[in-house]
Amino acid sequence: TVYFIRPDCKSWSCEFCAERRRRLWVYYANYGGDRILSEGLELSFVTLTSHRNIRSINAGIKVWRSAWPKLSARWRRASPGLQYCYAAEHGKLGHFHVHLITSATLPSKWYKDNAAQTGLGYQATAVPIERAQECGAYMGKYLGKAIAVMNWPPYWRRINTSRKWPKPEEPETPYDWAYLGNHPSKARTEAMGYRRMGWTIATSLKELDTS
């Protein structure tokens, strides 16, 4: 038997890789949250909404792209040096929400007033985070919901972070199918190790799917 492996294609439109990336971002959120809290800073969960009359995902994104630069400029002035990580949600009723983890410690009223003044909806909340593990659970929940939405525009990034949001170094990985060899024990052991990490394993050329 010969063994081939396929690394993560990094596409949110791929069911296998989307779930793998969701889990990776759960780890990144926990890692970043832990680093920030360990520095003695505070963290909050923040939810922002689009205007209540907006129902389509494209309209929600259009409003967000217009409002976010103005809101984030105010945000940085009110809380210099802030860090953040955010994911968007397209709710069951069509509402567009953005869920953030941030080191800013502003009250809900600040977000309500400033979001409404810059083009978003008035509904907003800010809740303190007690433990770093809450960060991963929070991001994992909303990324999981986002995976189920099939009509995200191809240009839309499912998750965004500030430039200095703490992230671990990513291990180097090959980009295409890789041949592991046909040694009866060594190759199989290596292949099973990759499978446990979530990589795709093939045992013949017929199984290779390069589409």
C-alpha positions as CSV (number, residue, x, y, z in Angstrom):
1,T,0.0,0.0,0.0
2,V,1.2,3.5,-0.8
3,Y,0.2,6.6,1.2
4,F,-0.5,10.1,0.1
5,I,-1.6,13.1,2.2
6,R,-3.4,16.3,1.4
7,P,-2.9,19.4,3.7
8,D,-5.5,21.9,4.6
9,C,-6.7,23.8,1.5
10,K,-7.6,26.7,3.8
11,S,-10.9,27.3,2.1
12,W,-14.1,28.1,4.1
13,S,-16.2,26.7,1.3
14,C,-14.7,23.2,1.8
15,E,-16.6,21.4,4.5
16,F,-13.6,19.5,5.8
17,C,-11.2,22.4,5.8
18,A,-13.8,24.9,7.2
19,E,-14.3,22.8,10.3
20,R,-10.5,22.4,10.6
21,R,-10.0,26.2,10.3
22,R,-12.7,26.8,12.9
23,R,-10.9,24.6,15.4
24,L,-7.6,26.4,14.5
25,W,-9.2,29.8,15.2
26,V,-10.6,28.5,18.5
27,Y,-7.0,27.8,19.4
28,Y,-5.8,31.2,18.2
29,A,-8.6,33.0,20.2
30,N,-7.6,31.1,23.3
31,Y,-3.9,31.7,22.8
32,G,-4.4,35.4,22.2
33,G,-6.8,35.8,25.1
34,D,-4.4,34.0,27.4
35,R,-1.5,36.2,26.3
36,I,-3.4,39.4,26.8
37,L,-4.8,38.5,30.2
38,S,-1.4,37.3,31.3
39,E,-0.1,40.8,30.6
40,G,-2.6,42.1,33.2
41,L,-5.0,43.6,30.7
42,E,-8.7,43.0,30.5
43,L,-10.9,41.5,27.8
44,S,-14.5,41.9,26.7
45,F,-17.0,40.3,24.4
46,V,-18.6,42.9,22.2
47,T,-21.6,42.4,19.9
48,L,-22.4,45.0,17.2
49,T,-25.4,44.9,14.9
50,S,-26.3,46.3,11.5
51,H,-29.4,48.4,11.0
52,R,-32.6,46.6,11.9
53,N,-34.0,47.0,8.4
54,I,-31.1,45.2,6.7
55,R,-31.7,41.6,5.9
56,S,-29.4,40.5,3.1
57,I,-25.8,39.5,3.8
58,N,-24.4,41.7,1.0
59,A,-26.2,44.7,2.3
60,G,-25.0,44.0,5.8
61,I,-21.4,43.7,4.6
62,K,-21.7,46.9,2.6
63,V,-22.9,48.8,5.7
64,W,-20.2,47.3,7.8
65,R,-17.5,48.3,5.4
66,S,-18.7,51.8,5.4
67,A,-19.2,52.1,9.2
68,W,-16.2,50.1,10.5
69,P,-13.4,52.5,9.5
70,K,-15.3,55.4,11.3
71,L,-16.2,53.4,14.3
72,S,-12.7,51.8,14.7
73,A,-11.1,55.2,14.5
74,R,-13.3,56.4,17.4
75,W,-12.6,53.1,19.2
76,R,-8.8,53.5,19.0
77,R,-9.0,57.1,20.3
78,A,-11.1,56.0,23.2
79,S,-8.9,53.0,24.0
80,P,-5.3,53.4,22.7
81,G,-3.4,50.2,22.0
82,L,-6.5,48.0,21.9
83,Q,-6.3,44.5,20.4
84,Y,-9.2,42.6,18.9
85,C,-10.4,39.5,17.1
86,Y,-13.8,39.4,15.4
87,A,-16.1,37.2,13.4
88,A,-19.4,38.0,11.6
89,E,-22.7,36.2,11.9
90,H,-25.6,36.2,9.5
91,G,-28.6,35.4,11.7
92,K,-31.6,33.3,11.0
93,L,-33.8,36.4,10.5
94,G,-31.2,37.9,8.1
95,H,-29.6,40.3,10.6
96,F,-25.9,40.9,10.3
97,H,-23.9,40.9,13.6
98,V,-20.2,41.2,14.4
99,H,-18.8,39.5,17.5
100,L,-15.6,40.8,18.9
101,I,-13.1,39.9,21.6
102,T,-11.2,43.0,22.6
103,S,-8.8,44.5,25.1
104,A,-10.9,47.7,25.1
105,T,-12.9,48.1,28.3
106,L,-15.6,50.5,27.1
107,P,-19.2,50.1,28.4
108,S,-22.1,49.0,26.3
109,K,-23.4,52.5,26.1
110,W,-20.3,53.7,24.3
111,Y,-20.8,51.0,21.6
112,K,-24.5,51.7,21.3
113,D,-24.0,55.5,20.8
114,N,-21.0,55.3,18.5
115,A,-22.2,52.4,16.4
116,A,-25.5,54.2,15.7
117,Q,-23.6,57.4,14.9
118,T,-21.3,55.7,12.4
119,G,-24.0,53.8,10.5
120,L,-24.6,50.5,12.4
121,G,-27.5,49.5,14.6
122,Y,-28.0,50.8,18.1
123,Q,-28.2,47.4,19.7
124,A,-24.7,46.6,21.1
125,T,-23.4,44.9,24.2
126,A,-20.0,44.6,26.0
127,V,-19.5,41.8,28.6
128,P,-16.2,41.2,30.6
129,I,-14.3,38.0,29.9
130,E,-13.1,36.1,33.0
131,R,-11.0,33.3,31.5
132,A,-9.0,32.9,28.3
133,Q,-10.9,29.7,27.4
134,E,-14.1,31.7,27.0
135,C,-12.4,33.4,23.9
136,G,-12.2,30.1,22.0
137,A,-15.7,29.0,22.9
138,Y,-17.0,32.4,21.8
139,M,-15.3,32.5,18.4
140,G,-15.9,28.8,17.8
141,K,-19.6,29.3,18.3
142,Y,-20.0,32.1,15.7
143,L,-17.5,30.6,13.2
144,G,-19.6,27.4,13.4
145,K,-22.7,29.4,12.6
146,A,-20.9,31.1,9.7
147,I,-19.8,27.8,8.2
148,A,-23.5,26.9,7.7
149,V,-24.1,30.1,5.7
150,M,-23.3,29.3,2.0
151,N,-23.8,32.7,0.5
152,W,-20.9,34.6,2.0
153,P,-19.2,36.6,-0.8
154,P,-15.8,35.0,-1.9
155,Y,-14.0,38.2,-0.9
156,W,-15.3,38.3,2.7
157,R,-12.9,37.2,5.4
158,R,-14.7,35.1,8.0
159,I,-12.5,36.3,10.9
160,N,-10.2,39.3,11.3
161,T,-7.8,40.5,14.0
162,S,-5.8,43.6,14.8
163,R,-2.2,43.5,13.6
164,K,-0.8,42.8,17.1
165,W,-3.4,40.2,18.2
166,P,-1.1,37.5,19.7
167,K,-0.7,34.4,17.4
168,P,1.7,31.4,17.7
169,E,4.0,30.7,14.8
170,E,2.4,28.4,12.3
171,P,4.2,25.2,11.4
172,E,5.4,24.8,7.8
173,T,3.2,22.5,5.7
174,P,3.4,21.2,2.1
175,Y,0.9,22.7,-0.3
176,D,-0.1,19.8,-2.5
177,W,-0.5,16.0,-2.2
178,A,2.7,14.5,-0.9
179,Y,3.9,11.0,-1.3
180,L,4.9,9.3,1.9
181,G,6.2,6.0,0.4
182,N,5.2,2.4,0.5
183,H,7.2,1.0,3.4
184,P,4.6,-1.3,5.1
185,S,5.1,0.0,8.6
186,K,6.9,3.3,8.6
187,A,4.7,5.0,6.0
188,R,1.5,3.7,7.6
189,T,2.6,5.0,11.0
190,E,3.4,8.5,9.5
191,A,0.1,8.5,7.5
192,M,-1.9,7.7,10.6
193,G,-0.2,10.5,12.5
194,Y,-1.3,13.0,9.8
195,R,-4.8,11.6,9.8
196,R,-5.1,12.3,13.6
197,M,-4.2,15.9,12.8
198,G,-7.1,16.0,10.4
199,W,-5.3,15.7,7.1
200,T,-6.7,13.7,4.2
201,I,-5.1,10.3,3.5
202,A,-5.2,8.4,0.3
203,T,-3.9,4.9,-0.4
204,S,-4.0,4.8,-4.2
205,L,-3.7,7.2,-7.2
206,K,-7.4,6.7,-7.9
207,E,-8.3,8.3,-4.6
208,L,-6.4,11.5,-5.3
209,D,-8.8,14.4,-5.7
210,T,-6.9,17.5,-6.9
211,S,-10.0,19.4,-8.0
